[in-house]
């Protein structure tokens, strides 16, 4: 089992920035991919960004050039730096980890609200 604890969500004005953090614990040797997904009200959950243990990254087109994912393998942490936030980025953001992008474990989510 892997436990995930997210932090860093909140309310920000459009154009602002936030950094999300996620700490993983438990059977972390099973983890290759760490990532962030989000779900807005009435919409399906979608990939935001992911990163492999080796540092290869993957981003949704909607966040490229605005969001940056990073990880600290020694601390079992993954981060999402979000810049130039838009009201359309408003959603619950979920940390997820697994051997592949078919994630096995999910966090409880942290709310990000961007006001116009």
RALIN-V34889 format. One record per backbone hydrogen bond with DSSP energy under -0.5 kcal/mol. CO is the residue of the C=O (numbers start at 1). NH is the residue of the N-H. E is the energy in kcal/mol with one decimal. If there is no record, write none. Layout:
CO:NH:E ; CO:NH:E
This chain:
1:27:-3.3 ; 3:25:-2.1 ; 5:23:-2.4 ; 7:21:-2.8 ; 10:113:-2.7 ; 12:115:-2.4 ; 13:16:-2.3 ; 15:84:-0.6 ; 16:85:-2.3 ; 18:82:-3.3 ; 20:80:-2.3 ; 21:7:-2.2 ; 22:78:-2.0 ; 23:5:-1.9 ; 25:3:-2.9 ; 26:28:-2.4 ; 27:30:-1.6 ; 28:31:-1.8 ; 32:53:-0.6 ; 33:98:-2.0 ; 34:51:-2.6 ; 35:96:-2.4 ; 36:48:-2.7 ; 36:49:-1.9 ; 37:94:-3.3 ; 38:46:-2.8 ; 39:92:-2.4 ; 40:43:-2.3 ; 46:38:-2.5 ; 48:60:-2.4 ; 49:36:-3.2 ; 50:58:-2.1 ; 51:34:-2.6 ; 52:55:-1.6 ; 56:52:-2.4 ; 58:50:-2.3 ; 60:63:-1.7 ; 60:64:-1.1 ; 63:66:-2.3 ; 63:67:-2.4 ; 66:83:-2.0 ; 68:81:-3.1 ; 70:79:-3.2 ; 71:73:-0.6 ; 72:75:-0.5 ; 72:76:-1.0 ; 72:77:-1.9 ; 76:24:-2.7 ; 77:72:-2.5 ; 78:22:-1.7 ; 79:70:-1.8 ; 80:20:-2.5 ; 80:82:-0.6 ; 81:68:-2.5 ; 81:83:-0.6 ; 82:18:-2.1 ; 85:15:-3.2 ; 86:89:-2.4 ; 87:90:-1.8 ; 91:93:-0.5 ; 91:112:-2.7 ; 92:39:-2.2 ; 93:110:-2.2 ; 94:37:-2.6 ; 95:107:-2.6 ; 96:35:-2.7 ; 97:104:-1.9 ; 97:105:-2.1 ; 98:32:-2.6 ; 98:33:-2.9 ; 101:103:-1.5 ; 105:97:-2.0 ; 110:93:-3.1 ; 111:10:-1.1 ; 112:91:-2.0 ; 113:12:-2.6 ; 113:115:-0.6 ; 115:14:-2.6
